[in-house]
């Protein structure tokens, strides 16, 4: 009985450990390197999560319409190796983002670099895009 319980627990643990791997994707599966976009907007949300960090900005177009964009970056570890800290970008801050658009046409993109308006600092976003 103990052996069956141990096997069940090990099997469940392996399934739970594999779950994040299923969510991970290659850059080319979701984003189009041939569709670069530059966005300037106000940071509304920041998520430092694995396997990719995300942040969201409100972008105002020429007619005054505001659209919220989701921007994927590299992993938190990759971002820290690129000079980021959890406090590099703050809610309410204006940023300019160089990115590649999502293939599905949604308001999301994979960020390559982020420039902070407050300091002029340009940080690379640890993108998974291959050169």
C-alpha positions in Angstrom: 0.0 0.0 0.0 2.8 2.4 0.9 4.6 1.6 -2.4 1.4 2.5 -4.4 1.0 5.7 -2.5 4.7 6.6 -3.1 4.4 5.8 -6.8 1.2 8.0 -7.0 2.9 10.9 -5.3 6.0 10.7 -7.5 3.8 10.5 -10.6 1.7 13.5 -9.6 4.9 15.4 -8.7 6.3 14.7 -12.2 3.1 15.8 -13.9 3.1 19.1 -11.9 6.7 19.7 -12.6 6.2 19.2 -16.4 3.2 21.6 -16.5 5.2 24.8 -16.8 7.2 23.3 -19.7 4.0 22.9 -21.7 3.2 26.6 -21.4 6.7 27.6 -22.7 6.9 28.4 -26.4 9.4 29.3 -29.1 9.6 32.9 -30.3 8.6 32.0 -33.9 5.5 30.2 -32.7 3.8 33.4 -31.5 5.7 36.4 -32.8 6.8 37.7 -36.2 10.3 39.1 -36.4 9.3 40.7 -39.8 6.7 42.9 -38.1 8.6 45.2 -35.8 6.7 47.8 -33.8 7.7 50.7 -31.6 5.2 51.6 -28.8 5.2 54.4 -26.3 2.9 54.2 -23.3 2.3 54.2 -19.6 3.1 51.0 -17.6 -0.1 49.6 -16.1 1.0 46.1 -14.9 4.2 44.2 -14.4 4.5 40.4 -13.9 7.9 38.9 -13.0 7.0 35.3 -13.6 8.7 32.3 -15.3 9.2 31.3 -18.0 8.6 34.9 -19.3 8.1 38.3 -17.6 5.3 40.4 -19.0 4.4 44.1 -18.7 1.4 46.0 -20.0 1.2 49.6 -21.2 -1.6 51.9 -22.2 -0.8 53.3 -25.7 -2.7 56.4 -27.0 -3.1 56.7 -30.8 -3.4 59.9 -32.8 -7.2 59.9 -32.3 -6.8 59.7 -28.5 -8.0 56.1 -28.3 -6.1 54.1 -25.6 -5.2 50.5 -26.1 -3.6 48.2 -23.6 -0.7 46.2 -24.9 0.9 43.1 -23.4 4.7 42.8 -23.9 6.6 39.6 -23.2 10.2 39.7 -22.1 12.7 37.0 -21.2 12.8 35.2 -17.9 13.4 37.2 -14.7 16.9 35.6 -14.5 17.7 36.6 -18.0 16.5 40.1 -17.3 18.6 40.4 -14.2 21.7 39.3 -16.3 20.7 42.1 -18.7 20.8 44.7 -16.0 17.2 44.7 -14.8 15.9 44.7 -11.2 12.3 44.4 -10.1 12.4 48.1 -9.6 13.8 49.1 -13.0 10.3 49.8 -14.4 7.5 51.2 -12.2 3.8 51.4 -12.6 2.8 54.8 -14.1 6.2 55.2 -15.9 6.3 56.1 -19.5 8.3 53.7 -21.7 9.2 53.2 -25.3 9.3 49.6 -26.4 10.9 48.1 -29.5 9.2 44.8 -30.2 7.9 42.2 -32.6 4.2 41.8 -33.1 2.2 38.8 -32.3 1.3 36.6 -35.3 -2.4 36.4 -34.2 -2.9 40.2 -34.6 -3.6 40.7 -30.9 -2.3 43.7 -28.9 0.7 41.8 -27.7 4.4 41.7 -28.7 7.8 40.3 -27.7 9.9 43.2 -26.4 13.5 43.5 -27.6 14.4 46.7 -25.7 12.7 49.1 -23.3 13.7 52.8 -22.9 12.6 54.5 -19.6 11.5 58.0 -20.3 12.3 59.2 -16.8 16.0 58.3 -17.1 16.6 57.7 -20.8 18.0 54.3 -19.8 17.6 51.6 -22.5 17.4 48.1 -21.2 17.4 44.9 -23.4 14.5 42.7 -22.7 16.3 39.3 -22.8 14.1 38.4 -25.8 14.1 34.8 -27.1 14.2 36.1 -30.7 17.2 34.7 -32.5 19.3 37.2 -34.5 
